[in-house]
């Protein structure tokens, strides 16, 4: 235990706050241990002493030490303690308090490349679909105006997720989204009995981002990537009086280059906001594609983060009589696990 020099009742409380006095314009703190005798005086313009309350363990002190003559009866023990204290002072051990978003840690990661960190995000997107499409030529293009409840009626299933690896200032992101919708209806005529349409959509995106700016409030990343599209549609008309069926399928895929940016704003405590956007196509694959995503984030603990926001994804692609000029948009809920 570290106590203030002087009378025995001048002991420093267990919270580790030392008694300070002003002398020659410098801050002085005197420590003594009445059990072993002796004393040491720390004289410095800036003194930092941290004592763990639970164990009264001195874990770090910065300053300069000047020793006083120890108690002759127990001088050897006092000298051992003073030598240990001088060793700590000579090392100038840094002390950093833990915090949910350590500023020093962010600055270090912005400057140097440490070990990689990983995160995985699973999300659900309640998307509507609007635009024009002709995904089963020679059928003509038609207007598409489907709300999320309309899509949900025929929704068979899907898989959506994002994985990210961070290495220093670099971030490498993979985003996958797959969905299948099947719709059908009975036909009134005698020649055919029913019609059934199955539509599969797969979108894969790989993006590399570089952190251009980082401080206590904001992170800003800029980068580029590739977005792959695959649309696979199958139409089946069931037999009726003619006793034969008609099946037709059409699949189209293309690859779009995109330019991407991400802004993360910390609001204080566990709250933050993320804005993500990209634009591309440039007639390499589609004529134009863009994406916009905004979420409010809540950090539950060191590993888990929850998100709620809104996402929009547009693409304008055509090839021959195939046309897919649509915008998907709707609210999004997500959970991220970091490790």
C-alpha positions in Angstrom: 0.0 0.0 0.0 1.3 3.5 -0.8 0.7 6.1 1.9 1.3 9.8 2.1 4.5 10.8 4.0 4.0 12.4 7.5 1.8 11.1 10.2 0.3 7.7 10.1 -3.2 9.1 9.7 -2.0 10.9 6.5 -2.6 7.6 4.5 -3.7 8.0 1.0 -7.3 6.6 0.5 -7.8 3.4 -1.3 -8.9 5.2 -4.4 -5.2 6.0 -5.1 -5.4 9.8 -4.9 -2.1 11.2 -3.7 -1.5 14.3 -1.5 0.2 17.0 -3.5 2.0 20.2 -2.4 3.4 23.1 -4.4 7.2 23.7 -4.1 9.4 25.8 -6.4 6.6 25.8 -9.0 6.6 22.0 -9.3 4.2 19.4 -8.1 5.5 17.2 -5.3 4.0 14.0 -3.9 5.6 12.2 -1.0 5.2 8.5 -0.4 6.1 6.6 2.7 5.5 3.2 4.2 5.3 3.2 8.0 5.6 -0.6 8.1 9.1 -0.7 6.6 10.2 2.9 7.2 11.8 5.3 4.8 10.3 7.6 2.3 10.7 8.8 -1.3 9.7 12.2 -2.9 8.5 12.4 -6.5 9.1 15.9 -8.0 7.9 16.5 -11.5 5.9 19.0 -13.5 3.5 16.3 -14.5 3.0 13.3 -12.1 0.9 10.3 -12.9 0.4 7.6 -10.3 -2.1 4.8 -10.8 -3.0 2.4 -8.0 -5.4 -0.5 -8.4 -8.1 0.0 -5.7 -8.8 -3.7 -5.3 -5.2 -4.7 -4.5 -3.5 -1.3 -3.8 -1.0 -2.4 -6.5 1.1 0.4 -8.1 0.9 -0.3 -11.8 2.4 2.9 -13.3 4.1 6.1 -12.2 5.7 8.7 -14.4 8.0 11.4 -13.0 11.5 11.7 -11.4 12.5 10.2 -8.0 14.7 11.7 -5.4 15.4 9.5 -2.4 15.7 10.6 1.3 17.7 8.8 4.0 15.8 5.7 5.0 15.0 4.5 8.4 18.3 3.0 9.6 16.5 0.1 11.3 15.0 -1.1 8.1 17.1 0.6 5.4 17.7 -2.4 3.3 14.0 -3.1 2.7 13.4 0.6 1.9 16.3 0.7 -0.6 14.8 -2.4 -2.4 11.4 -0.6 -2.7 13.1 2.6 -3.9 15.1 0.7 -6.5 11.9 -0.9 -7.7 10.2 2.5 -7.9 13.1 4.0 -9.9 12.9 1.0 -12.3 9.3 1.8 -13.0 10.0 5.5 -13.4 12.9 4.8 -15.8 10.7 2.7 -18.0 8.0 5.4 -18.3 5.2 2.8 -18.8 2.3 4.1 -20.8 -1.2 3.7 -19.4 -4.3 3.7 -21.5 -7.9 3.3 -20.2 -10.2 0.9 -22.1 -13.1 2.5 -23.9 -15.7 1.2 -26.4 -14.0 3.1 -29.3 -10.4 3.7 -28.2 -9.1 6.8 -30.0 -5.5 5.8 -29.6 -6.2 2.4 -31.1 -8.0 4.0 -34.1 -5.0 6.3 -34.6 -2.6 3.5 -34.5 -4.6 1.4 -37.0 -4.8 4.4 -39.3 -1.0 4.8 -39.2 0.3 1.2 -39.2 -0.8 -2.2 -40.4 -1.4 -4.6 -37.5 -3.0 -8.0 -37.6 -6.1 -8.5 -39.6 -9.6 -8.3 -38.0 -12.8 -9.9 -39.3 -16.5 -9.3 -39.2 -19.5 -11.0 -40.6 -22.9 -9.4 -41.1 -26.2 -11.2 -41.8 -29.1 -9.0 -42.9 -32.7 -9.0 -44.0 -33.9 -6.6 -46.7 -37.6 -5.9 -47.1 -37.2 -4.8 -50.7 -39.8 -3.6 -53.2 -39.1 -3.7 -56.9 -39.9 -1.0 -59.5 -38.9 -0.4 -63.1 -39.2 -2.2 -66.5 -38.1 -5.7 -67.3 -38.1 -8.2 -70.2 -36.3 -11.2 -68.7 -38.0 -13.8 -70.9 -37.7 -12.8 -74.5 -39.5 -12.8 -76.9 -42.1 -11.6 -74.3 -42.2 -7.8 -74.5 -40.9 -5.5 -71.7 -43.4 -4.8 -69.0 -43.7 -2.4 -66.1 -42.7 -3.8 -62.7 -44.3 -2.3 -59.6 -44.1 -4.8 -56.7 -44.2 -3.9 -53.0 -42.5 -6.1 -50.5 -45.8 -7.8 -49.4 -46.4 -8.6 -53.1 -42.9 -10.2 -53.3 -43.2 -12.0 -50.0 -46.3 -13.9 -51.2 -44.2 -15.7 -53.8 -40.9 -15.7 -52.0 -39.2 -19.1 -51.7 -36.1 -18.1 -49.8 -32.9 -16.2 -49.9 -29.4 -15.7 -48.4 -27.8 -12.3 -47.6 -24.5 -11.6 -45.9 -21.4 -9.4 -45.8 -17.9 -10.4 -44.7 -15.1 -7.9 -44.2 -11.4 -8.2 -43.4 -9.5 -5.1 -42.1 -5.8 -4.9 -42.4 -4.4 -1.5 -41.3 -6.0 1.1 -43.4 -7.4 -1.4 -45.9 -10.8 -3.0 -45.8 -11.8 -5.9 -48.1 -15.5 -6.6 -48.3 -17.5 -9.4 -49.9 -21.3 -9.1 -50.2 -23.6 -11.9 -51.4 -27.3 -11.8 -52.0 -29.4 -14.7 -53.4 -33.2 -14.9 -53.7 -35.8 -17.1 -55.5 -39.4 -16.2 -56.2 -42.0 -18.5 -57.8 -45.4 -17.4 -58.9 -48.2 -19.2 -60.8 -51.8 -19.0 -61.9 -54.5 -21.1 -63.5 -55.3 -20.4 -67.2 -59.0 -20.2 -68.2 -58.6 -21.6 -71.7 -58.9 -25.3 -72.5 -55.6 -25.7 -74.3 -53.3 -25.0 -71.3 -54.1 -25.4 -67.7 -51.6 -23.3 -65.8 -48.6 -21.0 -65.9 -45.6 -20.9 -63.5 -42.7 -18.5 -63.4 -39.6 -19.1 -61.3 -37.0 -16.3 -61.0 -33.6 -16.5 -59.3 -31.4 -13.5 -58.7 -27.8 -13.7 -57.5 -25.6 -10.6 -56.8 -22.0 -10.9 -55.7 -19.8 -7.9 -54.9 -16.1 -7.6 -53.9 -14.8 -4.2 -52.8 -11.5 -2.9 -51.6 -11.6 0.3 -49.5 -8.7 2.5 -48.2 -9.1 4.6 -45.1 -8.3 8.2 -46.2 -9.3 9.9 -42.9 -9.9 8.9 -39.3 -10.3 10.8 -36.1 -12.3 10.6 -32.9 -15.6 11.3 -34.7 -15.3 10.2 -38.3 -13.8 7.5 -40.6 -13.9 8.0 -44.4 -13.0 5.2 -46.9 -12.7 5.3 -50.6 -12.2 2.4 -53.0 -13.4 0.3 -56.0 -14.9 -3.1 -56.7 -16.8 -5.4 -59.0 -20.5 -6.4 -58.8 -21.6 -9.6 -60.5 -25.2 -10.2 -61.6 -26.9 -13.4 -62.6 -30.6 -13.6 -63.5 -32.1 -17.0 -64.2 -35.8 -17.2 -65.2 -37.9 -20.2 -66.2 -41.4 -20.2 -67.5 -43.6 -23.3 -67.6 -47.1 -23.5 -69.2 -48.9 -26.7 -68.1 -50.7 -29.0 -70.5 -54.5 -28.8 -71.1 -56.6 -30.1 -73.9 -53.6 -30.2 -76.3 -51.7 -32.4 -73.8 -48.4 -30.8 -74.2 -46.4 -28.3 -72.1 -44.3 -25.3 -73.0 -41.1 -24.5 -71.1 -38.8 -21.6 -71.7 -35.8 -20.4 -69.8 -33.5 -17.4 -70.1 -30.3 -16.7 -68.1 -28.2 -13.6 -68.3 -25.1 -12.5 -66.3 -22.8 -9.5 -66.4 -20.0 -7.8 -64.4 -20.0 -4.1 -63.4 -17.0 -2.1 -62.1 -18.0 0.3 -59.3 -16.5 3.2 -57.4 -17.4 3.1 -53.7 -17.2 5.3 -50.6 -18.1 4.8 -46.9 -18.5 7.3 -44.0 -18.7 6.2 -40.4 -19.8 8.9 -37.9 -19.6 8.2 -34.1 -22.5 9.8 -32.2 -21.2 9.1 -28.7 -21.4 6.0 -26.5 -22.4 2.9 -28.4 -24.2 4.8 -31.2 -22.9 5.5 -34.7 -24.1 6.1 -38.3 -22.8 4.5 -41.5 -23.3 5.8 -45.0 -22.3 3.7 -48.0 -22.6 4.5 -51.7 -21.3 3.2 -55.0 -21.8 3.9 -58.7 -20.6 2.0 -61.8 -21.5 0.1 -64.9 -20.1 2.6 -67.3 -21.3 0.4 -70.3 -18.8 -2.3 -69.3 -21.6 -4.5 -68.1 -24.7 -2.4 -67.5 -25.3 1.1 -68.6 -25.6 2.3 -65.0 -25.7 0.8 -61.6 -25.7 2.5 -58.2 -26.3 1.7 -54.5 -27.0 3.7 -51.4 -27.2 2.4 -47.8 -27.6 4.3 -44.6 -27.8 2.6 -41.1 -27.9 3.6 -37.5 -25.7 1.3 -35.5 -25.7 0.2 -31.8 -22.7 -1.6 -30.4 -24.0 -4.1 -27.9 -20.5 -5.2 -26.7 -17.0 -5.7 -28.1 -18.2 -8.3 -30.6 -21.8 -7.6 -31.5 -23.3 -4.6 -33.4 -26.9 -4.2 -34.5 -28.0 -2.1 -37.5 -31.2 -0.6 -38.8 -31.5 1.5 -42.0 -32.6 1.8 -45.6 -31.0 0.4 -48.8 -31.5 1.1 -52.5 -29.9 -0.8 -55.4 -30.4 0.2 -59.1 -29.3 -1.4 -62.3 -30.0 -0.6 -66.0 -28.9 -3.5 -68.2 -30.0 -4.5 -71.7 -28.7 -7.0 -74.3 -30.7 -7.7 -77.4 -34.3 -8.1 -76.3 -33.3 -8.8 -72.7 -34.0 -5.8 -70.4 -33.6 -5.3 -66.7 -34.0 -1.7 -65.6 -35.1 -1.8 -62.0 -34.6 -0.4 -58.6 -34.8 -2.4 -55.4 -35.4 -0.4 -52.2 -36.6 -0.9 -48.6 -35.7 -1.1 -44.9 -32.9 -3.3 -43.7 -32.1 -4.9 -40.4 -28.6 -6.4 -39.8 -26.4 -8.0 -37.1 -22.6 -7.9 -37.2 -20.2 -10.2 -35.3 -16.6 -9.0 -35.0 -13.6 -11.2 -34.2 
